[in-house]
């Protein structure tokens, strides 16, 4: 017979917002890597963060304006912008990665231009 604690955890998992559960999981993974939390970083900081790409925008082949991605580490969102590229293999929504670079602000939002990145395995 399951314990009351088990049932409480199971009920919470079934009823909690999936976005909250996802954010908690990503935040735990980020902490485990020793990466900095985006919510604690400020403009001008040299940062190393671990998280997941939520969305990726690419431009046409002729424009080469860049690739823009929404990166989420479980605590905050950072926009990643690679300038002069129209596509980057492996940079796709749902992909986990570690990024390094100098944090800036653009229109009040956190951004890293041309970050160094390390891709990690895809979600099972």
C-alpha positions in Angstrom: 0.0 0.0 0.0 1.5 3.4 -1.0 2.4 5.8 1.8 0.6 9.1 2.3 3.8 11.0 1.3 4.0 9.1 -2.0 0.3 9.9 -2.9 0.8 13.6 -2.0 3.9 13.8 -4.3 2.1 12.0 -7.1 -1.0 14.2 -6.8 1.2 17.3 -6.8 3.1 16.1 -9.9 -0.2 15.3 -11.8 -1.8 18.7 -10.9 1.2 21.1 -11.1 1.7 23.4 -14.1 3.9 21.6 -16.6 5.9 24.8 -17.2 6.7 24.9 -13.5 7.8 21.3 -13.4 10.0 21.9 -16.5 11.6 25.0 -15.0 12.3 23.1 -11.8 14.0 20.2 -13.7 16.1 22.6 -15.8 17.1 24.6 -12.7 18.2 21.4 -10.9 20.3 20.3 -14.0 21.9 23.7 -14.1 22.8 23.7 -10.4 24.3 20.2 -10.8 26.7 21.5 -13.5 27.8 24.4 -11.3 26.7 26.9 -13.8 25.6 30.5 -12.9 21.9 31.2 -12.6 20.7 33.7 -15.2 18.5 35.5 -12.6 21.6 36.3 -10.6 23.7 37.7 -13.4 24.0 41.3 -14.4 25.0 43.3 -17.5 28.7 43.1 -18.1 29.2 39.8 -16.2 31.2 37.1 -17.9 28.9 34.1 -17.5 28.7 30.3 -18.0 25.1 29.0 -17.9 23.5 25.7 -18.6 19.9 25.4 -19.9 17.6 24.7 -22.7 16.7 26.4 -26.0 13.0 27.3 -25.9 12.8 28.8 -29.4 15.1 29.5 -32.3 14.6 32.0 -35.1 16.7 32.0 -38.3 16.9 34.4 -41.2 16.8 33.8 -44.9 20.0 32.6 -46.7 20.4 36.0 -48.4 19.9 38.2 -45.3 22.5 36.6 -43.0 21.2 38.8 -40.2 21.8 36.1 -37.6 20.3 33.3 -35.5 18.3 34.3 -32.4 17.4 31.8 -29.6 15.6 31.9 -26.4 17.7 30.2 -23.7 16.1 29.2 -20.3 18.0 27.9 -17.3 15.1 27.5 -15.0 15.5 30.9 -13.4 15.4 33.4 -16.2 15.4 33.8 -20.0 18.5 35.0 -21.9 18.4 35.8 -25.7 21.3 34.3 -27.6 22.3 36.0 -30.8 24.8 34.7 -33.4 25.4 37.5 -35.9 26.1 36.9 -39.6 24.7 33.4 -39.6 21.6 32.1 -41.1 21.6 28.6 -39.5 23.7 26.8 -36.9 23.6 22.9 -36.9 22.4 21.6 -33.5 20.9 24.9 -32.4 17.2 23.9 -32.3 14.3 24.1 -29.8 14.5 21.6 -26.9 18.3 21.3 -27.1 20.3 21.5 -23.9 23.5 23.4 -24.0 26.1 25.3 -21.9 26.8 28.8 -23.1 29.6 31.2 -22.2 29.9 34.9 -22.9 29.4 38.4 -21.7 25.9 39.3 -20.6 24.4 42.4 -22.1 21.0 44.1 -22.2 19.0 44.9 -25.3 15.7 46.7 -24.9 15.7 45.7 -21.2 16.2 41.9 -21.9 19.3 39.9 -21.1 21.3 38.9 -24.2 24.6 37.3 -25.1 26.0 38.0 -28.6 28.0 35.3 -30.3 28.2 33.0 -27.3 30.5 30.0 -27.1 28.4 27.0 -26.7 28.6 23.2 -26.0 25.7 21.1 -27.1 24.4 18.3 -24.8 22.4 15.2 -25.6 18.8 15.5 -26.7 15.8 14.8 -24.4 14.8 11.1 -24.2 
